[in-house]
């Protein structure tokens, strides 16, 4: 582990966010950005009012929902697709999030169906073999505001996502230390529900949890995790939607059967139909917990000077990105930037002929899964991955 990162975590004080950091009064005085929704108002304020965050699209004050502007993903000067920590999106379910964490007193508890219940300090975790992985963290409801007909929930544009290099320890190593048994692993954090609301917790099968790519992270892009992004520990589940990436992780519980709690049995479920799509207004269809992500390509700049963007393969690497200016009748290979691994963003660029065009862009992953133009609909507003378009005059 990098000594500077260890020292940063060790110095984290008892006060990280002041109470005024989440006040609503100063957040509405800045400029607006239009997210381009077709059925409702897509204008949102930009805010610098949250500690450690700059120029974020404010979706909700408490619990914080902060979206990354697409311009923050643009890579005009660098091929590295990492999203800066101060521009990385934020999503909490409840208002009572940890505003301070005592790093010295913090413990990660591993309990349930184990041979040895553990209570691990940050020092103990950081003394284990460290690993790094580049991965996109994307909210299940990213782009929900673009669904039609409109569905309830946070009306995100395309910016409820980010790519980072995560530093931590393999979850499998922690499970081995505890002598994990059972069939499922349940994760919960320091954020607290109001009243009788269910504690936020998500569960993986033991086989999924033992994947070598699943880690418990304490570092993000070479520095300690920001508090708003999950300090002191965050579960990283590459290729899966962000609902499984539990923030401020302090509890790992081994179960002997499936999790029947609200956040697995009722929330974050998708239709089992192809592409998780049903007829608008449909009810009583079979569902399953949301899981692996799908490939997507986005524009970060589309004007007379340049047409470029980022793409991800979902749960597999990006094989190709293609563009079309004839409504998908013909497709042309985009130039691809450096490959940062199967779970990360990859930059792309297109050189268009002169004229005015409606440009479409699609990504295909190494498994052959690609994007299509037909929109999807489900009542959760989940898993949008339709082909994006932009009007450009070259």
N, C-alpha and C positions, 0 to 999 in steps of 0.2 A: 504493500500500500504506500502511496505517496505520503511522505512525512508532512508536507504542507497541508494536505487534506486532513490528515489525522489531527493536526494542531487546530485547524479551523473548527472541527467538530468538538474537540475538547474545550474550546473557548466559548462555545455557544452559551450565552448567559441565560438567566432566568426570564428576562423580558425580551421578546422578539418582535411582537406587534403590540403597539399601544391600543387602548380601547378606541381611540379616535380614528384608528386606521380603517375601521369598518363603518364609520359614520356615513350617512347618506348625503349630508348637506353640501360638501364641497365637490361632489362627483358629477354634477350636472352642468358645470359652467364651461366645459371644454367643447371642442368641435365635434360634429357628428360625422359618422360614416354610414353610408347606405349599403346594406348587405344584399340588396337586389331581390327581395322577396316579391313574389307575384301576387299573393293573396292578402298580405297584411303589411303594415308599416315595417320596413327593414332598417329604419334609421336608428342608430345607437350612438351614445356618447363615447368619446375616447377619454381615458383617464390615466393620470399618473399618481393617483391618490393612494394606491396600495403599496406598502413597503416592498422594495425589491422588484417592482414592476413598472414598466414605462410604456406609455402609448398603447394601452390595452383597450379593447372594445368591452364596455361594461354591459353585461347581460343581466346581472343581478348583484346586489350588494351583499346580502346575507342569506344563506351561506354564499360565499363569493363564486360568481361565474364570470370569468374574464376570458375573452376570446382573442386570439392572435390575429392581427390584420394580415392579409395575404402578402402585403408588401414586405413584411418582416421575414417571409420565407425566401425572398428573392436573392439570387446569387450572382449579381452582376460582377462582383470583384473576387469571389472565392468559390471554389468548387465544393467546399465542405458544406453539407446540408444541415448541420446542427442548428437547431433553433436556440437563439440566445436565451439564457435563463430568465432575463428580465422581460422577455416577450413570450415566454412559454405559457400556454393556456392554463387556466385554473378552474377546477370543478369540485365543489363540495356539496354534499346533500343537505346537511343540517347547518344551522347558524352557529351552533356551539362547537366551533373548531378550536384546536389548541392555539392559543395566542402566545404561549410560552412553554418551553420544555427545558427542564433541568437535565442536561446531558449526563451529569455525574450520577444522578439518581435513577435515570431511566433504565428499565429492564424490558427485554423481550421474553415473554413467557411462552413456553412450548409445553402443552399439557394434553390430557385426554388419553387416547389409546397409545401410550408410549411406555417404554421400559423405564425411562428416567425423565421425570418432569424437570424442566430447566427454567432458570431465570437468568438471562444473559445480559451483562452490561454491554455498553457500546465498545468499551475497550476489549472485552472478550471476543466480540464479533469481529472487530477490526484486526485482531491478532490471527484470525483464520486466513487461509489462502484467498487472496483477492482475485476477482475476475472483472472483466469489462465487456460490455456488449452494446452495440449501437442498435437502437430500436425506436420505432415510431409509437408514440402513445396517442391514441385517438379515442375520443368519446364515442360511445355507442350511438348517440344522437347527433353526431356531427352532420351538419347540413339539414337538420330537421326543419328549419325555417323555409326550405325550398320545397318541402312536400306539398302536394296539392291533391285533394283538399287538405287544409291545414289540420294539424294534429296538436294536442296539448303538450306542454313541456317546454324546456328552454329552447327558444327560437334561434338556434345557432346558424351562422353562415357556414362557410367551409373551414373556419379557423379554429375549431375545437380539436386541435391536434398539435403535435410537435415531435421533432426528432432530437434525441440526446444520446450521448455516450454515458451509460450508467455504470457505476463502480460499486461493487459489493461482494457478497459471498454467495455461493450456490445454495439454493434452498435445500437441495439434496444433502449437502454436507451438514446442515443444521438438523435435518430429519434423522440422519444417521447417528448424530451425536445423541439424540434423544431416544434412539431405538424405536422409530415410528412403526406403528402397526395400523390396523384398520384399513379402510378403503377410501376415505375422503379426508381432505385437509381444509379446515375452515380458518379464515383470516379476518381479523378485526383491528381497528385502530383507536386513536385517542379521541376522535370526534364523538360527541355525545348526542343522543336523540332527545327531543323534547317530550316531556310527559311519558305516556305509555307507548310512544312510537318504537318500532323495532330498531335495535342497534344495527348499524350498517355492517354487514359481514358478507363475504363471498367465499365460495368453496370450489376447489378443484378436486378431481379424482387424484388418488395417490400417484397413479402413473403419470398424470399431467404435471403434478407438483415435482416429481423426480426428474423431469426433463432437464438436461444439462444447461439449457438456455434460461431457465427460470432462476432469478436471483433475488436476494434481499439487498437493496441498494442503500448506500449512505452517501454516495457521490453522484453528481450530475454535471456533465461537461467539465470535469476536472476540479470542481469545487464541491463543498458540502451541499446537500439538498436544501433548496430554499424552504422555509417553513410553509409557505403557501403551496408548495409542490410535494409536501410530505415529510419534512424533517421530523424525527431523525432517521427513520427507516421507511422504505417504500418497497412493496412487492412489485417486481418487474416480470411480466408475463408476455414475452415477445410474441407477436402475431395474434394476440387476443385483444379484444376491445378493453378500454380503460377501466371499465367497471370492475375488472379483476385486479387492477393495479392498486391495491389498498394502500392509502396514505397513512402516515404516522402510525405504522404498523407496530402493535405491541402485544398481539395475541395470535398464536398459531395453535389450533386445536385439532387433534386427530380424532376422526369420527369412525364408527364401525358401520355406518350406512350413509345414504344420501342426506344432504342437508335439507330439511323441510321448512326452514325459516323463510320469512317474507321475501328477502332479497334474492332467493333462488327459486322459490315456488310461485311467487306472484309478480315480481318486478324483473325487468330486463329479460323478458321472454319474447320470442319471435315466432311467427307462423312457420310450421314445418313445410309449407308449400315452397316450390322453387323460388329462389331469390328472396325468400321471406316476404313474398308479396301476395296480398289478397285484394279483393274488390273493396273499394272504399265503402266503409260502413258495415263491413262483414263482422259477424260475431260468432262465438261458439266454434271456432276453428281450433285444431290441435296446435299446441305450441311447445317450444323447447327453450332452454336457457340460451341466450345469445353466446357466441363463442368466438370463432376465428374471424379475422378481418378479411376483406376482399381487396383486389387491386383497384387503385384509383390514380388518375393523373389530374393535376391542377395547373391552371395558369397563375404565374406570379407576376408576369409582365406581358402585355399584349397591346402594342402600339406600333407606330411607324418605325420606331428604332429597333425593336426586338420582340420576338415571340418566344417565351421560354417558361419553364415551370419546374415542378417537382412531381415525382411519381413514387408510389409504393406498391409492392406486390402483395400486401396483406400478410398472409402467413407464409409467404415464400418470396424468393428474390424476384426483382424486376427483370424480365427477359427482353422486353422491347417496349418502346413508346412510339406511337404512330400518330400522324396528323392527316386531316382531310379538309379540303375546301370545296367539296362537291357533295355534301350531305352524306358522306360515307360510301359513295360509289367506288372511290379509290382511296387507298391509304399509302402514306409515304413514311419511311423510317425517320424518326427524329434522332438528332445527335444526343448521345448519352454521356453524362458525366461519370466520375469515378464511382465504382461500386463499393459501398461501405458495409456490405453484408446483407443477408437475406431479409432482415427486418427493418432496414433503414430507408430513408428517402433516397432517391436518385434524381439528379438534375437532368433536364432535357432541354433542347433548343431546336427550333425549326427555322429554316430559311424559306420564305414564301416568295412567290412571284409578285410582280407589281400588280396593284389593283385593290379593290375592296372585296373582302372575303368574310364569310362566317367560318371560323376555324374550329374544327372539332379535334379533340385529343383523347386518346385512350391508351391504357397500360395493359400489358399482358404479363402474367408472372410465369415462372419456370415450369409450373404445372399445367400451363396452357389456359388458365382461367383469364378471361378478358372482360372488358366493359362492353355494355350494349347501350343503345340509345333509348330504349323503352323505359319510362319511369316506373318505379315501384311504389307501393303504398302499403303501410301497415300502421296500426293505431299507435305504436310506440314511436314512430318516426325514426326507425333504426335502419342501419346498413345501406344507406344510399350509396350507390357507386355508379350511377348513370354517367354517360359520356358528357363532359363539360364542353361548352362552346364559348367563343368570344368573337366579337366583330372587330376586324382589323383592316385598316387601309395602309398599304405599303406604297 
